[in-house]
Amino acid sequence: MASFALIRTSVLKKSFTPFRQSISRTIATRATSYTLNTGHKIPALGIGTFGDAESQEAIVTQALNKGIRFIDTARVYDVEVQVGKGMKCSGVPREDVYLATKLWCSDYHPEDVERALDDSLRDLDTPYVDLLLMHYPCTFKRGADRFPRDDGGRMIKGETSYLDTWRAMEKLTRSGKVKSIGVSNFSKGEIETLIKDSSTIPAVHQMEVHPYLQQKGFNNWLQDKGIHVVQFSPLGNMNDFYRKTGWSKEVSHMMRVIDQPILKEIAEKHNKSPVQVVLAWGINSGRSVIPKSVIDWQVDENIAADFELEEEDMFRIATLDARARFNDPSLDYEWRLYSDLEGIDGTVRGKTH
Ligand SMILES: NC(=O)c1ccc[n+]([C@@H]2O[C@H](COP(=O)([O-])OP(=O)(O)OC[C@H]3O[C@@H](n4cnc5c(N)ncnc54)[C@H](OP(=O)(O)O)[C@@H]3O)[C@@H](O)[C@H]2O)c1
């Protein structure tokens, strides 16, 4: 079990080696990383790439030059080409970057998994990814159509299960094309199935976590299992997507997380911003965060978000938990996602594609 323990290491500014530009971090800003159950290191702070495809090449270049070393992308975001170009353009050596991508649900048939990864590697222009995630546990009909629907508009399910996909992913770790494998948007029961019926414990679970959806019990359980959590939508309902799409529930119209007075007070105390406090809360909880931004000053703000919060701050942020989940496409995907987790009340039917 000891080998599954997550080892947290904080590295101060001086041992961090940016390529072109120096990092504008204060001495109080850290560059935390964690060791996964595969032995590979993952940075605590990365950048997400969902949306704004036309800006991704430039922002990936800039983020790497500013010192970010973790890029999160996915096949279904249709930005892998831009991400690959941005990485090349930055000049940062490939081995210094932690690159994660995700398999999409229409590529889950075991015979499709390696080809799908090869497509991602080709577009990313890299011989390997550091992390390959299964994007959701639901399987769609295999084929080129990523959102295969019947005449009534309902998603057509695939014939294999996420366990079959996982076993195909396990084989890829022996090919050298993938360093670690993990999952995203799984329930506890679905992860238990993987642990019970396969020989690989996921290295990472990428899931929605922010002060409005803290999932304490589930996070503790994942930590006990040695599964590192990467928080998506770490800023909560900042992403406009949640307000606009059909899956948005009433909760996505709540006050923005970062406008909460408690966060403003904590931010003032540390001479930081509420965004930085929200990201620091994730890192101080032992998780990674991947805020998405295509705006230069926001990336600067986000990169300076790895700092130490006090215990009292953590307690105050804990009071903001509202069990408010914004990313719940269960009805559209014909799969009851997060079935044993918090924040699934009031799921609505809606289409994004
Ligand atoms: N596994 C999954 O199913 C899944 C689901 C969702 C997301 N993700 C991953 O997680 C990443 C992040 O999630 P997300 O994009 O949903 O949400 P997010 O990172 O919490 O929020 C993104 C929004 O916050 C804004 N923002 C970022 N930094 C800011 C700052 N310093 N000040 C003010 N506003 C700021 C961005 O603005 P601008 O856009 O204007 O820059 C954007 O509108 C995604 O890009 C993707 O890589 C994964």
The ligand as an SDF file (V2000), in Angstrom:
LIG
                    3D

 48 52  0  0  0  0  0  0  0  0999 V2000
  -12.9530   15.9270  -17.4850 N   0  0  0  0  0  0  0  0  0  0  0  0
  -13.9790   16.6790  -17.7870 C   0  0  0  0  0  0  0  0  0  0  0  0
  -15.0850   16.1960  -18.0730 O   0  0  0  0  0  0  0  0  0  0  0  0
  -13.8160   18.1630  -17.8000 C   0  0  0  0  0  0  0  0  0  0  0  0
  -14.9390   18.9890  -17.7310 C   0  0  0  0  0  0  0  0  0  0  0  0
  -14.7530   20.3750  -17.7050 C   0  0  0  0  0  0  0  0  0  0  0  0
  -13.4620   20.8940  -17.7670 C   0  0  0  0  0  0  0  0  0  0  0  0
  -12.3780   20.0620  -17.8590 N   0  0  0  0  0  0  0  0  0  0  0  0
  -10.9870   20.5960  -17.9130 C   0  0  0  0  0  0  0  0  0  0  0  0
  -10.8210   21.5340  -16.8560 O   0  0  0  0  0  0  0  0  0  0  0  0
  -10.4480   22.7940  -17.3920 C   0  0  0  0  0  0  0  0  0  0  0  0
  -10.9910   23.9170  -16.5210 C   0  0  0  0  0  0  0  0  0  0  0  0
  -12.3890   23.8220  -16.3700 O   0  0  0  0  0  0  0  0  0  0  0  0
  -13.3970   24.9300  -16.9040 P   0  0  0  0  0  0  0  0  0  0  0  0
  -12.8450   25.5710  -18.1260 O   0  0  0  0  0  0  0  0  0  0  0  0
  -14.7080   24.2730  -16.9890 O   0  0  0  0  0  0  0  0  0  0  0  0
  -13.5400   25.9650  -15.7250 O   0  0  0  0  0  0  0  0  0  0  0  0
  -12.6020   26.9390  -14.9030 P   0  0  0  0  0  0  0  0  0  0  0  0
  -11.1960   26.7520  -15.2710 O   0  0  0  0  0  0  0  0  0  0  0  0
  -12.9920   26.7710  -13.4880 O   0  0  0  0  0  0  0  0  0  0  0  0
  -13.1330   28.3340  -15.3730 O   0  0  0  0  0  0  0  0  0  0  0  0
  -12.8420   28.8470  -16.6340 C   0  0  0  0  0  0  0  0  0  0  0  0
  -13.3980   30.2600  -16.7120 C   0  0  0  0  0  0  0  0  0  0  0  0
  -12.7810   31.0610  -15.7120 O   0  0  0  0  0  0  0  0  0  0  0  0
  -12.2050   32.2110  -16.3140 C   0  0  0  0  0  0  0  0  0  0  0  0
  -10.9510   32.4920  -15.6090 N   0  0  0  0  0  0  0  0  0  0  0  0
   -9.8200   31.7360  -15.5670 C   0  0  0  0  0  0  0  0  0  0  0  0
   -8.8750   32.3250  -14.8060 N   0  0  0  0  0  0  0  0  0  0  0  0
   -9.4220   33.4890  -14.3740 C   0  0  0  0  0  0  0  0  0  0  0  0
   -8.9400   34.5440  -13.5750 C   0  0  0  0  0  0  0  0  0  0  0  0
   -7.7090   34.5150  -13.0630 N   0  0  0  0  0  0  0  0  0  0  0  0
   -9.7840   35.6060  -13.3310 N   0  0  0  0  0  0  0  0  0  0  0  0
  -11.0270   35.6370  -13.8520 C   0  0  0  0  0  0  0  0  0  0  0  0
  -11.5400   34.6560  -14.6260 N   0  0  0  0  0  0  0  0  0  0  0  0
  -10.7340   33.5970  -14.8760 C   0  0  0  0  0  0  0  0  0  0  0  0
  -11.9800   31.8510  -17.7580 C   0  0  0  0  0  0  0  0  0  0  0  0
  -12.0230   33.0140  -18.5250 O   0  0  0  0  0  0  0  0  0  0  0  0
  -11.5150   33.1000  -20.0610 P   0  0  0  0  0  0  0  0  0  0  0  0
  -12.1200   31.9510  -20.7750 O   0  0  0  0  0  0  0  0  0  0  0  0
  -12.0620   34.3920  -20.5170 O   0  0  0  0  0  0  0  0  0  0  0  0
  -10.0430   33.0700  -20.0770 O   0  0  0  0  0  0  0  0  0  0  0  0
  -13.1420   30.9220  -18.0410 C   0  0  0  0  0  0  0  0  0  0  0  0
  -14.2980   31.6580  -18.3680 O   0  0  0  0  0  0  0  0  0  0  0  0
  -10.9930   22.7490  -18.8200 C   0  0  0  0  0  0  0  0  0  0  0  0
  -10.4100   23.7140  -19.6610 O   0  0  0  0  0  0  0  0  0  0  0  0
  -10.6720   21.3370  -19.2050 C   0  0  0  0  0  0  0  0  0  0  0  0
   -9.3110   21.1980  -19.5430 O   0  0  0  0  0  0  0  0  0  0  0  0
  -12.5450   18.7080  -17.8570 C   0  0  0  0  0  0  0  0  0  0  0  0
  1  2  1  0
  2  3  2  0
  2  4  1  0
  4  5  1  0
  4 48  2  0
  5  6  2  0
  6  7  1  0
  7  8  2  0
  8  9  1  0
  8 48  1  0
  9 10  1  0
  9 46  1  0
 10 11  1  0
 11 12  1  0
 11 44  1  0
 12 13  1  0
 13 14  1  0
 14 15  2  0
 14 16  1  0
 14 17  1  0
 17 18  1  0
 18 19  2  0
 18 20  1  0
 18 21  1  0
 21 22  1  0
 22 23  1  0
 23 24  1  0
 23 42  1  0
 24 25  1  0
 25 26  1  0
 25 36  1  0
 26 27  1  0
 26 35  1  0
 27 28  2  0
 28 29  1  0
 29 30  1  0
 29 35  2  0
 30 31  1  0
 30 32  2  0
 32 33  1  0
 33 34  2  0
 34 35  1  0
 36 37  1  0
 36 42  1  0
 37 38  1  0
 38 39  2  0
 38 40  1  0
 38 41  1  0
 42 43  1  0
 44 45  1  0
 44 46  1  0
 46 47  1  0
M  CHG  2   8   1  16  -1
M  END
$$$$
